[in-house]
Amino acid sequence: MNATNEKQEDPASNARGRKPRRFAQAKPEGKSKKKVTIARTGSQCSDSSSNSTSSSSSDGFPNTWLAPILIFLDKHLGWIPQNFVWSKVKPAIRCALVTWVSAVLFIIPPVEIKMGQASFLILIAAFLSPPSDPFMSVLEREMIIMTLVCLAWAWACLGIFLANLARSVHDPTVTLAQAVSGQFIEAAPTSIMAIFAFFGSAFILYIRARQGPGPYLAACVFGCICLDISLTNANFFPFPFYLIGRAIAVPLAMHSALALLGSLFIFPSTISALFTTRLAAVLTPMLASLTHHRTLLSTDSLTSPSFTLTLVAMRSETRKTEAALIPLAAAARLLKSDLIYGRFAPHDFRAFQKMSRRLAGRADGLGVYFGLIDPAREKFPGTAAHTPAGTAPGTPHGVLSRATSRATSRAPSPERGDGSTRGDNEGDPALRTSASRPNLQQLSRATTRSQAPTRPSSIAQSPLKLAHSHSHSLTHAHSYLHTHHSHGHHHHHHHILHMSLLSLAKARAKRPELAVGTFESQRYLNLELTRLHDPHEEEYTEGSMELLKQSCDPLLEACQLGLSTTQTWFGTVRDGRMLYFLGIKQEEARKRQEERVKKIKEVREKVMAQLEKFRESERHAVLDPYRPAFEDGPTSPATSQPTSPNMGFTPLPSSDANGFAHGHPDAEGSGDAREKAGKDEPVQEEERESRRDEYVMPPHRYLFNCYVYQYHLIQIASIVVEMLDEILRLEEERTLCRLWTPAERFFQWNPSLVPEGVEHLADDDDPDVIQGLHLDQPGTPSPTATPQSGYNAQKSTGPAFNIDAAMDLGVPHRRDPDALPPRNLFEVVMELIHKFIVALGSGNAIFALKAGMLTVLLCLPFFIKNSATFAYENRFVWAIFMGQLTLARFRGETTFSLVARIIATFFGGITGMIMWYISCGSGRGNPFGLAAVCFACFPFFFYARLYWSIPPLTNIIFFITAVLVIGFSYQDLHVLVPGTPGFGFSVFWKRFTLVVAGVVAAGIASFLPPSTTIRRYQRNLLSTTMAEMGTVYCAILSFANTKHEPEIQEIISSLIAVRSKLARSATLSTNVIYEFSLRGRWPVERYQKITDLQTALAFSLSHLMSVLEHLEPSWSRAFLRRSRFMDPDFQGDILAVISMISSSLRTGSPLPQITPCPLLDRFMLKYHGLDVIHKDSEEDYGLPRTLSLDTLRNEQYLMFSVGISTAYGIINRLDRLMLAVKEVVGEQYHIHGVGLVPSASHGFNMSAGVGNGASSGLKGPGVELGERTNTVHFDPLEP
């Protein structure tokens, strides 16, 4: 025992004194021996998402003078070959034919006259609402368009009726030419028209903002057009002219009819076909990702260029898998409403969507392993890249002003990523340290390199507050250098002085910011120093990768085979329908089906056999480095050096005090063979002791890393088997073709549903609504819960804790802070009225009222008698609805729309002029030439309209302007009405001028109050997603105690929706550059860091859900106990951190300087090592207290280990999120002298603090606050 205690006095002695000895890894028979160096110190085990580490990638072009040209062409024209496949060409051909037929009908004079003065709308509608989707989607969209247009027409008719009652002059014989002179305009009817224009446009634009992107968007555009034209033109007539709206409704009705016919007869498609196509699209990047995984595992070195390039490619494919789930969810909305003739019902494919969601999560889990072993993996900001063992972080001392404790400390930290710091986070702007920290880190590194290895350092590697004045900063830097002069060489002092002066120069160049997160960063420095660092990490990681490749490569290959078979089957689900309907070649079709089923069964058996082999034997290869520790029986490594509970080291003592037995490092064969040999051939005690001294047991972190990869691979293989089982079930049950009819209504749409198409993802996005989120609470148990079908040997068997309902705290409810619950009917009614009034102050309602006011202002030229004629003759109505549609909720989005509409209108108008003059030359319109030009251009137009990778708004306006020029030019030459705009250039010029007028008016209005910015949108969105992840986090832990199967898909879909919302915010945030601000630049990198951390946190929650889903009750109890996820005190801190982050982002209020963070030190309250149950624990839940090889081989232990690593990642990201949010909102509530880490002069005990967090190893005067918080040290101030 004394020997053991002596080793525990200095955990860094191994790193300073000697390198770990090499030992032979046990190999399967027939394999050669391989020696791997094992580090004896602990290192960090971070559950990082596959997309959390960024690396620079190459474009793959030759390094010649052609490279820039090739890169430019690939960037701007790469969408052409990427989408040039028959399945994507067919919708473009369908749209082109339907639009060309519309053009032919438009140029036929009788049809044109029947459609009215706005007959050109049939061409505009074809480009704004193309029939590129399946029939049911087109039907839904066209029905919504006609419904809203007719509703706007009815509202206008009501206004016209009431305005006519207020008229003093009634003359139904007035002609159009007399009416447009403006002589019949009166004040009272005009006021009524303005009121109806205000409320009508406000209602339509509220729907646009409320419903967001989806099938209502085109309907809102045409509804505004109908309302504007009807109310402005009817004001000219001294009688109720109700038929004005007919000129808009008839062309749109003809377009809807042609669109429906085209989607039904021209390359018809169904929702089921779209859904299966998108299912196959999910598997395509998944297959590529598995190929990259096999390549990565075969790489010899983590630092080789090929490893970096392959890692980037793998993560790119993984992100594509996740992204493909969004259009899949959009197609699923109408799946049960599909109309199809075939063997399989539309809802038969929903099971594959659920499996695909799980598959995407597990694909990210595979990438987590490479994030864990990546040398450049994410570090907590402010920590050094590699802190040498034996150097203790000190405490900065300086005179602090009391003014810093006030709210002025809200000033955010400096911008990150100025390139002055290079370390583990190099190349990842989201992970770089603040500008106030790099100089300090470089000072620390420069000084620690010059120190004696046995003397602890007093250098402060934690972030410091910037000086309150330049003189104070200079004095502090000089004092700092003078204090440590004896520890370094002369040239280091020059370097330190140079960096300090550089920091001062930067401070003079711009307004300094006070550093934030000092409290958290100091404590993470302690953790990095005492528990997380492993100088020999790379050596063992490469060895473990070799073992992982040997064990996992066959199963990866089997998964590829299963996924490719599933993908092929998706392409054959609609084969043979016509032959079956006609009753021909049915025998041939039956034989093909039998062969296909036979092949699928063979693949299924092969995948299943490989999966069972992997679970029973092959996965145990990663245990070879640990076998010698268990050759003489069970042991308890947890009694060795205390480190982090899931990433520390577990060295083997050199004595028998802890009952450890060791084998020879060069022993060959499997663990069982060595055990048998040990029994048959006794070894002398002296020999055994010698071997013990040579053998060093690997830190358990590396085993946990391998288990992370193996667990997610097992889950992927299980999902593949489930897919194949579901295919075989459908093939057996669905043998005959039949007609499947719609089962749900068409108008099932709300803001929470995922929109179809990607072109409107950022339009009028509500930051408080997460599309795709289940309306039901994820944690609500279902009384009719039934197990899911399909193969999954790891399904849960019961809840972790049987909780009595009477002992539960009950479901929480929100309360009104200003009123008690209503006591009677009157108070209930008043409460409803109050909620309605409050709703009028919401963002959508305020935007709608502002848009209605802008509409009335733009209508004034029509409502004023002196300017009414001018407005009519110059088609000023274009400016009205262009201003309406340009105005958005956010100022930056409005400005972007202004620029995009002007540019697209200009180039679209030029394209339309070219088409017009080609069709007729200098003549006055040639219908045959126009039809020929449209026939030649429309296929290319629609290919670009559907797939051109430019902003969707620019795409739409470009083509709408082109067809408007040719449509108006032809109409004005054949339909004689007053105030015709002309043709060709005349139409283009008037259109361009009026568009500029309308969008500029909208741009000016966006600056008038109430004005909302994208900056506020980003904060509100991140607040919403953080709050939702808090809800999902609680639902996951509740699931561990309930195990209601329906909750699984609800939680998974909620996390996918959150990640989709975060990805969408990145699209909209690009328009921040259009928001002009005189206060300063927007901290885009800081917000991007919060977004990245939340995305990674959502993935970690998904992994945690998967682990809890498969853990057995006893193992779940042990996991929840070790992770403290059932500890009310610890959970109170976690939920407080989530609530503080969400509230601070929403309100912009600064966070307290001292918070419950870092949570990690309390998460690591007790050291377990490889053990499942802590040695001091009273309850073992029926699990083994001592380790053996059987325990390590147990698949439940594998899942338990993955859960611990995942829990660590969640806690770590919450700590990092707290610091990232502090960098945005700042800090407040300063207590002078509280929270500082004591300097090395107080002494540093490396062996202290096993059970009391990270700070307990630092000696100094303090007040012990118990397990829930750190020791708060009161550092005496310097006089």
Secondary structure, 3 states (H helix, E strand, C coil): CHHHHHHHCCCCHHHHHCCCCEEEECCCCCCCCEEEECCCCCCCCCCCCCCCCCCCCCCCCCCCCCHHHHHHHHHHHCHHHHCCCHHHHHHHHHHHHHHHHHHHHHHCHHHHHHHCCCCCHHHHHHHHCCCCCCHHHHHHHHHHHHHHHHHHHHHHHHHHHHHHHCCCCCCCCCCHHHHCCCCCCCHHHHHHHHHHHHHHHHHHHHHHHHHCCCCHHHHHHHHHHHHHHHHHHHCCCCCCCHHHHHHHHHHHHHHHHHHHHHHHHCCCCCHHHHHHHHHHHHHHHHHHHHHHHHHHHCCCCCCCHHHHHHHHHHHHHHHHHHHCHHHHHHHHCCHHHCCEEECCCHHHHHHHHHHHHHHHHHHHHHHHHHHHHCCCCCCCCCCCCCCCCCCCCCCCCCCCCHHHHCHHHHCCCCCECCCCCCCCCCCCHHHCCECCCHHHHHHHHHHHHCCCCCCCCCCCCCCCCCCCCHHHHHHHHHHHHHHCHHHCCHHHHHHHHHHHHHHHHHHHHCCCCCCCCHHHHHHHHHHHHHHHCCCCHHHHHHHHHHHHHHHHHHHHHHHHHHHHHHHHHHCCCCCCHHHHHHCCCHHHHHHHHHHHHHHHHHHHHHHHHHHHHHHHCHHHHHHHHHHHHHCCCCECHHHCCCCCCCCCCCCCCCCCCCCCCCCCCCCCCCHHHHHHHHHHCCCCHHHHHHHHHHCCCCCHHHHHHHHHHHHHHHHHHHHHHHHHHHHHHHHHHCCCCEEECCCCCCCCCCCCCCCCCCCCCCCCCCCCCCCCCCCCCCCCCCCCCCCCCCCCCCCCCCCCCCCCHHHCCCCCCCCCCCCCCCCCHHHHHHHHHHHHHHHCCCHHHHHHHHHHHHHHHHHHHHHCHHHHHHHHHCCCHHHHHHHHHHCCCEHHHHHHHHHHHHHHHHHHHHHHHHHHHHHHCCCCCCHHHHHHHHHHHHHHHHHHHHHCCCCHHHHHHHHHHHHHHHHHHHHHHHCCCCCCCCCCHHHHHHHHHHHHHHHHHHHHHHHCCCCECHHHHHHHHHHHHHHHHHHHHHHHHHHHHHCCCHHHHHHHHHHHHHHHHHHHHHHHHHHHHHCCCCCCCCCHHHHHHHHHHHHHHHHHHHHHHHHHHHCCHHHHHHHHHHHCCCCHHHHHHHHHHHHHHHHHHHHCCCEECCCCCCCHHHHCCCCCCCCCCCCCCCCCCCCCCCECHHHHHCHHHHHHHHHHHHHHHHHHHHHHHHHHHHHHHCEECCCCCECCCCCHHHCECCCCCCCCCCHHHECCCEECCCCCCCCEEECCCCC
